[in-house]
C-alpha cells in the first residue's frame, strides 16, 4: 500500500501480496499431501464481459497452483440443466469452490441457483447460510469477495495512518446484498459504528461528512463530491463506471472515447481524504484475490487444516 504524499491506496499491490500468500498456502497443502484447491467456474451463454471475467479468475487460479475447471452452458440452457451441473460439482471432492458467473440469462432464476451451491463451496459468499453466518459473527462464514477485499484495504490504511478502527464512524453508501450489507457486517466486526446510507437517505452529504470511513458502492459516477469528505477520512470507492471522455478524442472506429471513474470524485476527495482508493487500481484487484483466498480456506477446511 502506498499512503503518503499521494494519499493513494494501492489495491493492486495489496492484491498481489494476497495472491502470493494464497499461492504459498496452496503449496503448503500440497506439501502435506492434500489435494490442490479446486475452483470451478460455471458460465451460461456468450456474454463477452462474463467470458473475460471468468478467464481472469481461471488465470489467477492457475497462477496460485489451483485445480481449475470451467463449465460452459449454452445461452438457452434451462434451470434444471444448471442445477444438475451444480449438483455434480457439490459432490466432486476435487472441487472446493463453485462460482456461477452472474448475470444469468433471463430464463434462469439466480436465487435457487445460488441456494443450490453447497455453503462450504460458496466462495462468492452469497448463500443464505453464509449470509447468516456473517451476520452472527460465525467464524465459518465466507464473506463476499469485494467487501472482504475492501476491509483489508481499510485495515491497512488505518494502520498506515496510525489509527484504530474501533469506535470510528463508518458510512456505507449502498445497500446491495453483494457489497453494501456484507460490508456493514464486516465493519461492525471491527467495533465500528456503521450507517448504511442510500438513495432515500435524508441529507446524504451531511451523513457522509460525519464519517471517518466512507465506502461508496452505488454505481453512480462521481456522485460523492470532494466536499462531502471529512478531513482525514479513509475513502473506499467500490464503484466502477464508464463515462464519455471527449477530452481523449475518438477511437479507431471514430467513436468518442470513454474512461473509467468511481462513485467518488477522486480529484475533489483527494485533497481532504487521509487515504483513498483510485478507480481503477483500488478495490477491483482485491476481488479476485479474495476469491482465491476463499477457495484456499475452503480447501484447508476440507483437508482438516
C-alpha positions in Angstrom: 0.0 0.0 0.0 1.2 3.5 -0.9 -0.1 6.1 1.5 1.8 9.3 1.9 2.3 12.2 -0.4 -0.2 10.9 -2.9 -2.7 9.5 -0.3 -3.3 6.7 -2.7 -4.3 3.2 -1.6 -2.6 0.8 -4.0 -5.1 -2.1 -4.3 -3.1 -3.7 -7.0 -0.1 -4.1 -4.7 -2.1 -5.4 -1.8 -3.9 -7.8 -4.1 -0.6 -9.1 -5.4 0.6 -9.7 -1.9 -2.6 -11.5 -1.0 -2.4 -13.7 -4.1 1.2 -14.6 -3.3 0.1 -15.6 0.2 -2.6 -17.8 -1.3 0.0 -19.5 -3.6 2.1 -20.2 -0.5 -0.9 -21.7 1.2 -1.7 -23.9 -1.7 1.9 -25.1 -1.8 1.7 -25.9 1.9 -1.3 -28.1 1.3 0.5 -29.9 -1.4 3.5 -30.5 0.9 1.1 -32.2 3.3 -0.2 -34.5 0.5 -3.6 -32.7 0.4 -5.4 -32.1 -2.9 -4.8 -28.8 -4.6 -7.6 -26.2 -4.0 -10.2 -26.7 -6.8 -12.2 -23.9 -8.2 -15.0 -24.5 -10.8 -16.5 -21.6 -12.7 -19.8 -22.1 -14.4 -20.7 -19.8 -17.3 -24.0 -19.7 -19.1 -24.1 -18.1 -22.5 -21.7 -16.0 -24.5 -21.7 -12.6 -22.8 -18.3 -11.1 -23.7 -17.7 -9.4 -20.3 -18.6 -12.6 -18.4 -16.1 -14.6 -20.5 -13.4 -12.0 -19.7 -14.2 -12.2 -16.0 -14.1 -16.0 -16.0 -10.8 -16.1 -17.9 -9.2 -13.7 -15.4 -10.4 -15.9 -12.5 -9.1 -19.1 -14.1 -5.8 -17.4 -14.8 -5.4 -16.4 -11.2 -6.4 -19.9 -10.0 -3.7 -21.5 -12.2 -1.1 -19.0 -11.0 -1.9 -19.9 -7.4 -1.4 -23.6 -8.1 -5.1 -24.5 -8.0 -7.0 -27.1 -9.9 -9.3 -25.0 -12.2 -12.3 -26.0 -14.2 -14.7 -24.1 -16.5 -18.1 -25.4 -17.2 -19.8 -23.7 -20.2 -23.5 -24.0 -20.9 -25.4 -22.6 -23.9 -27.3 -19.4 -23.6 -30.6 -21.4 -23.9 -29.7 -23.7 -21.0 -32.5 -24.5 -18.6 -32.7 -24.0 -14.8 -32.6 -27.8 -14.4 -29.5 -28.2 -16.6 -27.6 -25.7 -14.5 -28.8 -27.2 -11.2 -27.5 -30.6 -12.4 -24.1 -29.1 -13.0 -24.0 -27.6 -9.6 -25.1 -31.0 -8.0 -22.2 -32.7 -9.7 -19.8 -30.1 -8.5 -21.1 -30.3 -5.0 -20.4 -34.0 -5.0 -16.9 -33.6 -6.5 -14.2 -33.8 -3.8 -11.7 -32.2 -6.1 -13.7 -29.0 -6.2 -13.6 -26.8 -3.1 -15.1 -23.6 -4.6 -18.0 -23.1 -7.1 -18.6 -19.8 -8.8 -21.6 -19.3 -11.0 -20.9 -16.2 -13.1 -23.6 -13.6 -13.0 -25.7 -12.3 -14.6 -27.6 -15.4 -15.8 -29.8 -15.5 -18.9 -33.4 -14.3 -18.4 -34.9 -17.8 -18.3 -32.9 -18.7 -15.2 -33.7 -17.5 -11.7 -30.4 -16.8 -9.9 -31.8 -17.2 -6.4 -32.4 -21.0 -6.5 -29.1 -21.4 -8.4 -27.0 -19.7 -5.7 -29.0 -21.5 -3.0 -28.1 -24.9 -4.6 -24.4 -24.4 -4.1 -23.1 -26.2 -1.0 -22.4 -23.5 1.6 -18.9 -24.8 2.2 -18.1 -24.4 -1.5 -19.9 -21.0 -1.9 -16.7 -19.0 -2.4 -18.7 -15.9 -3.5 -20.3 -15.8 -0.1 -23.8 -15.4 -1.5 -25.5 -18.5 0.0 -28.1 -17.6 2.7 -26.2 -19.7 5.3 -23.0 -17.7 4.7 -25.0 -14.5 4.8 -26.5 -15.6 8.2 -23.1 -16.7 9.5 -21.5 -13.4 8.6 -24.4 -11.5 10.3 -23.9 -13.5 13.5 -20.1 -13.4 13.6 -19.7 -17.1 12.9 -16.1 -17.8 12.0 -17.2 -20.3 9.4 -18.8 -17.5 7.3 -17.5 -17.0 3.8 -17.6 -13.2 3.2 -18.3 -11.9 -0.3 -15.1 -11.1 -2.2 -15.5 -7.4 -2.8 -16.3 -6.3 0.7 -13.7 -8.7 2.1 -11.1 -7.1 -0.1 -12.3 -3.6 0.8 -12.0 -4.5 4.5 -8.3 -5.4 4.1 -7.6 -2.1 2.4 -9.4 -0.3 5.3 -7.3 -2.1 7.9 -4.1 -1.3 6.1 -5.0 2.3 5.6 -5.9 2.7 9.2 -2.6 1.1 10.3 -0.6 3.4 7.9 -2.4 6.4 9.4 -1.8 5.2 12.9 -5.4 4.7 13.8 -7.5 2.1 15.5 -10.8 1.2 13.7 -12.6 0.6 17.0 -15.1 3.3 17.7 -14.8 5.1 14.3 -17.9 6.2 12.4 -18.3 4.4 9.0 -20.8 5.2 6.3 -21.6 2.6 3.6 -23.4 4.2 0.6 -25.3 1.5 -1.0 -27.4 -1.4 0.4 -26.9 -4.2 -2.1 -26.7 -7.8 -0.9 -23.4 -8.2 -2.7 -21.5 -5.2 -1.3 -23.4 -2.8 1.0 -24.9 -5.1 3.5 -22.0 -7.5 4.0 -19.6 -4.5 4.1 -21.6 -3.2 7.1 -21.3 -6.5 8.8 -17.5 -6.6 8.4 -17.2 -3.0 9.7 -19.3 -3.9 12.7 -17.0 -6.8 13.4 -14.2 -4.2 13.8 -16.3 -2.4 16.5 -17.1 0.5 14.3 -20.3 2.5 14.4 -22.0 1.9 11.0 -24.6 3.8 9.0 -26.0 2.3 5.7 -27.0 5.2 3.5 -28.8 5.0 0.2 -30.9 7.0 -2.3 -33.6 7.9 0.3 -31.2 9.0 3.0 -32.0 12.5 4.2 -29.1 14.9 3.8 -26.7 12.3 2.3 -23.8 14.9 2.1 -24.2 15.7 5.8 -24.3 12.0 6.7 -21.0 11.3 4.8 -19.3 14.4 6.3 -19.5 12.8 9.7 -17.8 9.6 8.6 -14.2 8.6 9.5 -14.5 5.8 6.9 -16.6 6.1 3.7 -17.4 3.1 1.4 -19.2 4.2 -1.8 -20.9 1.3 -3.6 -23.9 2.8 -5.5 -22.9 2.7 -9.2 -23.4 6.4 -9.8 -20.4 8.0 -11.4 -18.7 10.8 -9.3 -21.7 11.0 -7.0 -19.7 11.6 -3.8 -18.2 15.1 -4.0 -14.9 16.1 -2.5 -16.5 18.5 0.0 -18.6 15.6 1.4 -15.4 14.0 2.8 -14.4 14.6 6.4 -10.7 15.8 6.5 -8.5 12.7 7.1 -11.2 10.2 6.3 -10.5 6.8 4.7 -12.4 6.6 1.4 -13.0 3.3 -0.3 -14.6 3.6 -3.8 -16.2 0.4 -4.9 -17.9 1.9 -8.0 -16.7 1.4 -11.5 -18.4 3.4 -14.2 -17.6 4.2 -17.8 -18.3 7.8 -18.8 -17.7 9.7 -22.1 -14.3 11.3 -22.3 -14.4 13.9 -25.1 -11.0 15.2 -24.0 -9.5 11.9 -25.2 -10.8 12.3 -28.7 -12.0 9.4 -30.9 -11.1 5.8 -31.2 -10.0 4.0 -34.4 -13.7 3.5 -35.3 -14.4 7.2 -34.9 -16.3 6.8 -31.7 -15.9 9.0 -28.7 -13.5 7.5 -26.2 -14.6 6.7 -22.6 -12.9 6.5 -19.2 -13.4 4.6 -16.0 -14.4 6.5 -12.9 -15.7 5.5 -9.5 -18.6 6.7 -7.4 -16.4 9.3 -5.7 -15.0 12.4 -7.3 -11.4 11.3 -6.8 -9.8 14.6 -7.7 -12.0 16.5 -5.3 -11.8 14.0 -2.5 -8.0 13.5 -2.7 -7.3 16.9 -1.1 -9.4 16.0 2.0 -9.1 12.3 2.5 -6.5 10.7 4.7 -6.4 7.8 2.3 -8.4 7.0 -0.8 -8.7 4.2 -3.4 -8.4 5.2 -7.1 -10.5 3.7 -9.9 -9.2 1.7 -11.5 -6.5 0.1 -9.3 -8.2 0.2 -5.9 -10.8 -2.3 -4.8 -11.1 -4.1 -8.2 -7.9 -6.1 -8.0 -8.8 -7.3 -4.5 -12.0 -9.0 -5.6 -10.2 -11.8 -7.5 -7.5 -12.0 -4.7 -10.3 -12.7 -2.2 -11.9 -15.3 -4.4 -8.6 -17.2 -4.4 -8.3 -16.7 -0.6 -11.9 -18.0 0.0 -11.1 -21.1 -2.2 -7.9 -21.8 -0.3 -9.8 -21.5 3.0 -12.4 -23.9 1.8 -9.7 -26.4 0.7 -8.0 -26.1 4.0 -11.2 -26.8 5.9 -11.9 -29.8 3.7 -8.4 -31.1 4.4 -8.8 -30.5 8.2 -6.1 -27.9 8.3 
